[in-house]
Amino acid sequence: MQLKEQKRREQDIQKAVLHYLATMGFAAWRQNNCAASTGSRIVRFGVPGTSDIIGILPGGKFLAVKVKAEKGQLTQRQNIFIGEAMKNNGDAIAVQSVDDVVSGVEKYLSMRRISH
């Protein structure tokens, strides 16, 4: 009997990405966006479209990582946030696995070595 491979949840990928970034010595944290009701009032926290993980790369460069599950699609607001980060000299990526982050970080670090 063959077992069906379980799909990884975004939450699991986020935890793995945060663990990888921590082992690399990067400052990174989970950026939650949510809403809560207090009586008849709804209070929103965070900016819609903000990436799941925010951090600082060596040299002080801004990092934004949006995690999507296997078939996940970026929303318009998420695309705008990533575009704004890139336009302002930050690094922003959408990933589906830790391997995607490893590739992005290795590319960034190799570019830093070349420019110094």
C-alpha positions as a Markdown table, in Angstrom:
| # | Residue | x | y | z |
|---|---|---|---|---|
| 1 | Met | 0.0 | 0.0 | 0.0 |
| 2 | Gln | 1.4 | 3.4 | -1.0 |
| 3 | Leu | 0.9 | 6.3 | 1.4 |
| 4 | Lys | -0.3 | 9.5 | -0.1 |
| 5 | Glu | 2.2 | 12.3 | 0.3 |
| 6 | Gln | 0.9 | 15.0 | 2.7 |
| 7 | Lys | 1.0 | 18.5 | 1.4 |
| 8 | Arg | 2.9 | 21.0 | 3.5 |
| 9 | Arg | 0.9 | 23.8 | 5.0 |
| 10 | Glu | 2.0 | 27.4 | 4.7 |
| 11 | Gln | 2.5 | 27.5 | 8.5 |
| 12 | Asp | 4.9 | 24.6 | 8.4 |
| 13 | Ile | 6.9 | 26.2 | 5.6 |
| 14 | Gln | 7.0 | 29.5 | 7.5 |
| 15 | Lys | 8.4 | 27.8 | 10.5 |
| 16 | Ala | 11.1 | 26.0 | 8.5 |
| 17 | Val | 12.0 | 29.3 | 6.7 |
| 18 | Leu | 12.3 | 31.1 | 10.0 |
| 19 | His | 14.5 | 28.3 | 11.4 |
| 20 | Tyr | 16.8 | 28.4 | 8.3 |
| 21 | Leu | 17.1 | 32.2 | 8.5 |
| 22 | Ala | 17.9 | 32.0 | 12.3 |
| 23 | Thr | 20.6 | 29.3 | 11.6 |
| 24 | Met | 22.1 | 31.7 | 9.1 |
| 25 | Gly | 22.2 | 34.5 | 11.7 |
| 26 | Phe | 19.6 | 36.7 | 10.0 |
| 27 | Ala | 17.2 | 38.8 | 12.0 |
| 28 | Ala | 13.7 | 37.6 | 10.8 |
| 29 | Trp | 10.3 | 37.3 | 12.3 |
| 30 | Arg | 6.7 | 36.3 | 11.5 |
| 31 | Gln | 4.6 | 39.3 | 10.4 |
| 32 | Asn | 1.0 | 38.6 | 11.3 |
| 33 | Asn | -1.9 | 40.5 | 9.7 |
| 34 | Cys | -5.2 | 40.0 | 11.4 |
| 35 | Ala | -8.4 | 41.6 | 12.7 |
| 36 | Ala | -10.2 | 41.5 | 16.0 |
| 37 | Ser | -13.5 | 42.7 | 17.1 |
| 38 | Thr | -14.1 | 44.6 | 20.3 |
| 39 | Gly | -17.8 | 45.1 | 20.8 |
| 40 | Ser | -19.2 | 46.5 | 17.5 |
| 41 | Arg | -15.8 | 47.7 | 16.3 |
| 42 | Ile | -13.3 | 45.8 | 14.2 |
| 43 | Val | -9.6 | 46.6 | 14.7 |
| 44 | Arg | -7.1 | 45.5 | 12.0 |
| 45 | Phe | -3.4 | 44.9 | 12.7 |
| 46 | Gly | -0.8 | 45.0 | 10.0 |
| 47 | Val | -0.8 | 46.1 | 6.4 |
| 48 | Pro | -2.8 | 44.0 | 3.9 |
| 49 | Gly | -0.4 | 42.3 | 1.5 |
| 50 | Thr | 2.5 | 42.3 | 3.9 |
| 51 | Ser | 4.8 | 39.3 | 3.5 |
| 52 | Asp | 4.6 | 36.5 | 6.1 |
| 53 | Ile | 8.3 | 36.9 | 7.1 |
| 54 | Ile | 10.1 | 40.2 | 7.5 |
| 55 | Gly | 13.8 | 40.4 | 8.2 |
| 56 | Ile | 17.1 | 42.2 | 7.8 |
| 57 | Leu | 19.9 | 40.7 | 5.7 |
| 58 | Pro | 23.6 | 41.4 | 6.3 |
| 59 | Gly | 24.4 | 45.0 | 5.5 |
| 60 | Gly | 21.0 | 46.1 | 6.7 |
| 61 | Lys | 19.0 | 45.2 | 3.5 |
| 62 | Phe | 15.3 | 44.7 | 4.0 |
| 63 | Leu | 13.9 | 41.1 | 3.4 |
| 64 | Ala | 10.3 | 40.1 | 2.8 |
| 65 | Val | 9.4 | 36.5 | 2.2 |
| 66 | Lys | 5.8 | 35.5 | 1.2 |
| 67 | Val | 5.1 | 31.8 | 1.7 |
| 68 | Lys | 2.5 | 30.1 | -0.5 |
| 69 | Ala | 1.5 | 26.5 | -0.4 |
| 70 | Glu | 1.9 | 24.3 | -3.5 |
| 71 | Lys | -1.0 | 25.8 | -5.5 |
| 72 | Gly | -1.2 | 29.2 | -3.7 |
| 73 | Gln | -1.4 | 32.4 | -5.8 |
| 74 | Leu | -0.2 | 35.9 | -4.8 |
| 75 | Thr | -3.0 | 38.4 | -4.3 |
| 76 | Gln | -2.8 | 41.8 | -5.9 |
| 77 | Arg | -1.9 | 43.4 | -2.6 |
| 78 | Gln | 0.9 | 40.9 | -2.0 |
| 79 | Asn | 2.3 | 41.6 | -5.5 |
| 80 | Ile | 2.2 | 45.3 | -4.7 |
| 81 | Phe | 4.0 | 44.8 | -1.4 |
| 82 | Ile | 6.7 | 42.7 | -3.1 |
| 83 | Gly | 7.1 | 45.3 | -5.8 |
| 84 | Glu | 7.4 | 48.2 | -3.4 |
| 85 | Ala | 10.1 | 46.3 | -1.4 |
| 86 | Met | 12.1 | 45.7 | -4.6 |
| 87 | Lys | 11.6 | 49.2 | -5.9 |
| 88 | Asn | 13.0 | 50.5 | -2.6 |
| 89 | Asn | 16.1 | 48.3 | -2.8 |
| 90 | Gly | 14.8 | 45.6 | -0.5 |
| 91 | Asp | 14.8 | 41.8 | -1.4 |
| 92 | Ala | 11.4 | 40.3 | -1.6 |
| 93 | Ile | 10.5 | 36.8 | -2.7 |
| 94 | Ala | 7.5 | 34.5 | -2.9 |
| 95 | Val | 8.4 | 30.9 | -2.0 |
| 96 | Gln | 6.9 | 27.5 | -1.7 |
| 97 | Ser | 9.7 | 25.8 | 0.2 |
| 98 | Val | 12.8 | 26.4 | 2.3 |
| 99 | Asp | 14.9 | 25.4 | -0.8 |
| 100 | Asp | 13.5 | 28.5 | -2.6 |
| 101 | Val | 14.7 | 30.7 | 0.3 |
| 102 | Val | 18.1 | 29.0 | 0.4 |
| 103 | Ser | 18.6 | 29.7 | -3.3 |
| 104 | Gly | 17.6 | 33.3 | -2.8 |
| 105 | Val | 19.9 | 33.9 | 0.2 |
| 106 | Glu | 22.8 | 32.2 | -1.6 |
| 107 | Lys | 22.3 | 34.4 | -4.6 |
| 108 | Tyr | 22.1 | 37.5 | -2.4 |
| 109 | Leu | 25.3 | 36.5 | -0.5 |
| 110 | Ser | 27.2 | 35.8 | -3.6 |
| 111 | Met | 26.2 | 39.1 | -5.1 |
| 112 | Arg | 27.4 | 40.8 | -1.9 |
| 113 | Arg | 30.8 | 39.1 | -2.2 |
| 114 | Ile | 31.2 | 40.2 | -5.8 |
| 115 | Ser | 30.4 | 43.9 | -5.0 |
| 116 | His | 32.8 | 44.1 | -2.1 |
